[in-house]
Amino acid sequence: MRADPRVSKQEASEHELSIGGGFLEGVFDLHVHAAPCIYERPFDEIDLARKARDSGYGGILSKCHHAINADRAQLVRKIVDDIEVFGGIVLNYPVGGLNPSAVEAALQFGAKEVWFPTMHAAHHIKFFGEPEWPLLKRRKASKDKARVNKGIFVMNEDGDLKPEVYEILDLIAASDVVLGTGHLSREEVYALIKGARRSGVRRILVTHPEAFHWSVEDMVRMADLGAVLELCVNSYLTQAYHVSIKSLVEAIRKAGASRTVMATDLGQVYNPHPVDGMLRFINDMVRYGISEKEVAYMTKDHPAKLLGLS
């Protein structure tokens, strides 16, 4: 499916690649998708790592909605040298949802990020109307839609985080890896950030907050609570989100580049390659007035810091 025509006519038509591919030297993309995957992907993690390395990237963090992928990242690193390749775990139903045992296993495999539920989050199901990603096709037929009849909440009815969430937060804190907020509701994200800070979690990344149409004021408040905003180019390339470039620029200006990272969330058959998408994202931000120094921090220094590499 093509990107939103409103974006392509009003904004993307003005887009010029004024910054060359050399600016990609040292980039870390903390949100990319590749095969093996239940969904159709245009490339696998080995192919992605090779293209990213050849483009000058410092590293990538690959995300899989249905399985631990931190283990296979070890094999990708063995095959593709001169680039850092990492994986993690997303706490959807295939790994048991809010499952501390699965988190512990993923951390043993070297997971760099633990994402709270995405497509199986109650908020995702309410937002999109199904426990799926609407524009992606599965490689094989599935009965998941019928099986997933209740989305995952991280909070009890009394408004506190569930006990298993605190167990997971303790594991994340002990391993000092990134907590990704996934596709939770705004209220759940606030509660999760506060609980994570109390549990000693140092690296909290709010997963593409712009995609759910949260206000810039909400994003600033999340940053004030101690989180980092992960803004993604996919949000204004993909028809399902209807997000403008200008809204991301406003978020960076008000929250500050020091509390933001730029990622792609790409790896879909209908979107550009993540490397091309990152270059597009960089140019768009510079064209709208974000300085090259700020962009470099959000795409290189800050992501590397979150991964514990600097």
C-alpha positions, -999 to 999 in steps of 0.1 A, spaced: 0 0 0 13 35 -9 22 61 17 -5 86 27 -10 109 -4 -15 139 18 21 135 30 36 128 -5 18 159 -21 22 184 7 56 176 21 75 147 5 73 164 -29 96 191 -15 120 165 -2 156 167 -16 185 145 -5 207 174 4 226 154 30 245 126 13 248 89 24 281 98 42 260 112 70 249 77 78 283 69 91 279 58 127 241 57 127 223 33 151 187 24 142 169 11 173 137 0 156 138 -21 125 120 -52 113 132 -81 91 126 -118 85 124 -144 100 89 -131 108 53 -142 107 46 -113 85 60 -108 49 92 -89 50 113 -78 20 146 -89 35 160 -109 64 182 -98 93 214 -109 76 206 -88 44 196 -59 66 228 -60 86 249 -62 54 232 -32 38 234 -12 70 271 -20 74 278 -11 38 260 22 43 283 30 73 259 22 102 273 16 136 245 -8 144 209 -19 144 184 -32 169 159 -56 153 124 -60 166 102 -91 162 66 -90 175 62 -128 179 95 -142 192 127 -136 211 153 -125 184 182 -117 207 195 -153 202 197 -152 164 213 -117 166 244 -135 179 245 -156 146 239 -125 125 269 -108 141 290 -139 134 281 -138 97 281 -100 92 312 -83 107 320 -46 114 285 -37 126 267 -41 160 235 -62 156 211 -67 185 177 -81 192 153 -82 221 118 -95 231 83 -81 227 59 -92 254 30 -103 232 11 -136 237 35 -159 217 61 -154 245 35 -156 273 26 -119 275 39 -103 307 62 -133 313 92 -127 335 106 -161 326 107 -152 289 123 -119 297 150 -136 318 157 -160 289 159 -131 264 183 -112 287 205 -144 289 206 -144 251 218 -108 251 186 -88 246 192 -51 244 155 -40 247 124 -54 263 93 -41 246 60 -42 265 30 -55 244 26 -42 209 -2 -57 188 -16 -77 217 -18 -46 240 -54 -37 248 -47 -2 235 -34 -14 202 -65 -36 197 -88 -6 205 -68 18 183 -66 -5 152 -97 -26 158 -77 -59 158 -47 -76 173 -27 -72 141 -8 -47 121 -34 -37 95 -12 -33 65 10 -64 69 2 -98 54 10 -130 73 30 -156 55 5 -183 65 -32 -182 76 -37 -179 113 -65 -180 139 -48 -155 161 -76 -129 157 -101 -153 172 -77 -166 198 -66 -131 211 -100 -121 225 -86 -99 253 -58 -74 250 -30 -72 276 -31 -44 302 -1 -37 325 -23 -22 352 -47 -38 376 -82 -24 381 -69 -4 411 -46 15 388 -13 -1 400 11 -20 378 6 -58 379 30 -78 401 45 -95 371 53 -61 356 73 -52 386 92 -85 383 100 -76 347 111 -41 356 135 -56 382 150 -78 355 154 -49 331 170 -28 358 194 -56 369 206 -60 333 206 -23 325 189 -26 291 163 -6 274 126 -7 283 104 -1 253 68 10 261 53 -8 231 17 0 221 3 7 256 -22 34 263 -10 68 274 -21 62 310 -3 29 310 29 45 297 28 71 324 24 44 351 51 22 335 76 51 333 70 59 370 72 23 381 104 17 360 121 47 376 112 35 411 126 0 401 159 15 390 154 12 352 178 38 336 170 34 299 133 40 291 123 45 254 87 56 246 79 37 214 68 61 186 45 82 207 36 103 177 20 73 160 -9 72 186 -16 110 182 -5 119 216 0 156 222 34 172 223 26 182 259 22 145 267 55 137 251 73 164 270 57 152 303 70 116 295 105 130 289 102 150 322 94 118 340 127 103 328 120 87 294 134 92 260 111 97 230 116 74 200 103 92 169 100 71 137 99 80 101 74 52 95 48 73 113 45 98 84 53 73 56 25 48 64 -11 55 57 -24 39 89 -10 66 112 -17 99 94 11 118 111 28 149 97 65 156 95 58 189 112 44 172 143 77 153 148 97 185 144 75 202 170 81 173 194 119 175 190 119 212 195 97 211 226 111 179 243 146 186 231 170 166 209 188 155 241 157 135 251 149 121 217 161 94 193 153 91 156 145 56 144 127 41 113 104 13 124 107 2 87 110 -33 72 76 -35 55 70 -46 19 52 -13 11 78 11 26 113 21 16 143 1 29 153 13 65 186 27 53 168 48 26 141 57 52 167 69 77 184 91 51 149 105 42 142 111 79 175 129 84 170 152 54 134 160 63 144 170 98 172 192 86 149 207 59 124 217 87 151 234 108 166 207 131 203 212 131 227 186 117 244 185 151 210 176 168 202 150 141 236 134 146 230 132 183 195 116 178 207 91 152 242 83 164 253 93 199 221 89 218 211 55 204 247 42 210 244 54 246 211 36 251 227 4 239 255 9 264 281 14 237 293 48 247 
